[in-house]
Amino acid sequence: MGITRRFLVPGVCAAMALVVLAPLFGRGFTLAYDMVFVPRQDLLPAALGLGTALPRAVPGDAVVSLLTYLVPGDLLQQVLLAGALFAGPFGAARYLRDETTGVRLVAAVAYGWSGFVAERLFIRHWPYLLTYACLPWIARAARTLRTPRDAATLVLVSAPAVLTPTGGILAAGLAMVCGGTRKLWLTTSIAVLLNAPWWVPAILHPGSTLSDPAGVTAFGARGESWAGPLTSLLGLGGIWNAEVVPASRTNPIVPVIVIAMTAIAVLGMRKLEKPMVGLGVAGLALALVGGTPVLGWVVEHVPGGGLLRDSQKWVAWWALPFALGFALGAGKVASASRRGRTALLAAAAIIPVAIMPDLAWGGWGRLASVDYPQDWAAVRQILETSDHPGDVVALPLGSFRQFAWNGDRTQYDPAAQYLPRTTVVDDTLVVDGRAVPGEDARAAAVRKALAEGRDLAELGIGWILVEHGTPGRISGNPLKPDERIYHGRWLDLYQLGGPPRPDETGRPPKAPVITADVLALATVMLSVLWLVLPAGSLGRSSSRTRE
Amino acid sequence: MGKLVGAIASVLVGLALATGVAVAVSSASAPDKGVNLEDPAAPNGSGSGSLSGGGSGGDGTVNYGSSGP
C-alpha cells in the first residue's frame, strides 16, 4: 500500500503525459504552427541572438542545436514534450507534499490537464510548456531559498524555463515573488544571469525593438464561449488563435464549471502564499489588457513591448494558484463532509479531464508525426559542401507553410532550422488574412529587393530555396533556370551567380552577447557542480594533497 | 485510501477505454490526413505550377491563425 501511495501521483502524471502524447512516440517529427524540429540543427548566429531579427527564440534555438549534436531531433522533441507534460503536474503535486495523496492528485490533474497545456501544445509553443512545467518547481525552490545549495537548485529548475524571453520573464517573476523581499537580491541576480542570453542581444539590437500595434488586436486573449475572455482566462484558456482551441472549450457548460472551480480554488488559496496568488491575479489582468488600445500604445512606444501582445500566456502565473487552490479547496470540502471524502476528491480529479477530453490522444489526431521528404537532406548536403558563399532566402516569402507532405498543416517554415546556413525567412505574420509586419530589417530588405527586381546578392544572398506544394506566390523574377542546381519534387535550390556582397544589416555586437551566453552557462554549470559535489570536497582534497 | 486508489484506477481505466473507443470511432469516420506523398497539392511536375499551391490567405500566403469567434 505504501508503495502504491508513493507511486500513485507520479504514475498518474506519467499516464496523463502518455495519454496525450502517445500518437507521437516513434520516429518522425511533429510539425505544426511554431514548432520546428529537424534531424540536426546547426548552431548559427541567429540562435545566439546575433542575427538581424529580434532574439525571440533565444537561447532555445541554441540549446536545441547543441542537443541535436547528441540526440536525433525527433527523439529530442518527444523527450522535451513528454518531460514537460510529466514534470508540470508532478511539480504541482510536490508543492503540496504535506497534503494527502488525494489532494496532491487533484493538484496534479488540475495543473497538467489544463486549457493552457492544451492550447499551447496545439499551437506547438513547446518552450512555454517547459516554462509552465518548471513553475511549480521554481515556486517551491524560491520559497525555501536559504542556503547556496537552495540557490543552485533554483538555478537548475529555472534553466529549462528561460529558453525564450517570455519564459524567462514568467520564471523570473515567480521566483522573485515567491522568494520574498529578503531574497530579492538573490532571485533578481539569478534572473538577470539566466536571462542574459536574450536580453543582452535585445538591448544591443541596432534596429527598432518596437512592434506594430496591428498585432495587438490579432494576438489578444479571446473568449471561447458565451462567457467572454475573463472566464476563458480563469479556466487557463483564451489563446488568440481559434484554430488551436479544443472544441470542448466552447461547450456552453464549461464556463459554469470553470466558475465553480474558481470558487473552490479561492477557498483553497487561503492556504497559499499571498504573493503567489497576487502574481496570478496580475497575470490574469495582464492577459485581459491584451487587445486593448492601452497595450497597443505600449507595443508601439515601449521597446520590447511586443512581448506582451500574445497576452494569454501570462495566465501561466494564474495556473499555479488556480490548480493548487482548487486542490486545497476540494480537500477542505472533502474534510468537512462526513461521508464520501474519497469520492469528492476523485470527482475533483476527474473534472479537468471530463470538461476537456479532447486533449487526449494528441487532441484527437491534431498531433501527428511525419518525415521530411528526402529533398531537404539533399539540399542541406549541397549547402554544407559547396564553397559558394552567401546566405539563403526561402521562397515563397512568408513565415508559414502548408505542405502536402505534412497533411496541409500550418507549420513554420523549417528552412532556417534545417539548412546549415543563415536563411532569411519573411517574418510577416498573416492573421485572418491581414498582414502583421515583422521586425527583421533584412527580411524587409529582401522583400523590397524582390518586389523591385533587384539583385539579391547585394544583401548577402548567395542561394534561393524554392519550396513547392505550399501556398504562396513569388513576386519579381529572381529565378534563372541556368542557376538551378537542385530540382526535387518539393524543393528547388538556385545558386546565384557571382559572389554576394557582405550583408550590412545591423546585428548586435558579438563580444557582449557571447559573454552573456558564457555567464549564463557558467551559472548553470556551477549550480550542477554545487549540487553534485559534496560541500567542501575540493577544500578537503587539496588539504589532503598538501599533507 | 484504498477507495481513492480504486476510484482513481477505475477512472484511469475508464478514460483509457473511452479514449481508445473515441479514437477508433474518429479514425473510422475521418481517416488520418497525415502524410500525403502520392497526391500532393502542387509539387514540382504536378502541372499546376510550382510556385503556387492551394492558398489560404488572400494573396496566397499561409494564415498563421484565426482570432475570430
Interface residues (C-beta under 8 A of the other chain):
Chain A: M1 T4 R5 L8 V12 A15 V19 Y33 T101 G102 L105 I123 T217 A218 F219 G220 R222 W240 N241 A242 E243 V244 T342 A343 L345 A346 A349 I350 V353 P357 A360 W361 W364 G365 A368 V370 D371 P373 L395 P396 L397 G398 S399 F400 R401 Q402 F403 A404 W405 N406 G407 D408 T410 T428 L429 V430 V431 D432 G433 A435 V466 H468 G469 T470 P471 G472 R473 I474 H487 G488 R489 W490 D492
Chain B: M1 G2 K3 L4 V5 A7 I8 V11 L12 L15 A16 A18 T19 A22 V23 S26 S27 A30 D32 K33 G34 V35 N36 L37 D39 P40 A41 A42 P43 N44 G45 S50 L51 S52 G53 G54 G55 S56 G57 G58 D59 G60 T61 V62 N63 Y64 G65 S66 S67 G68 P69
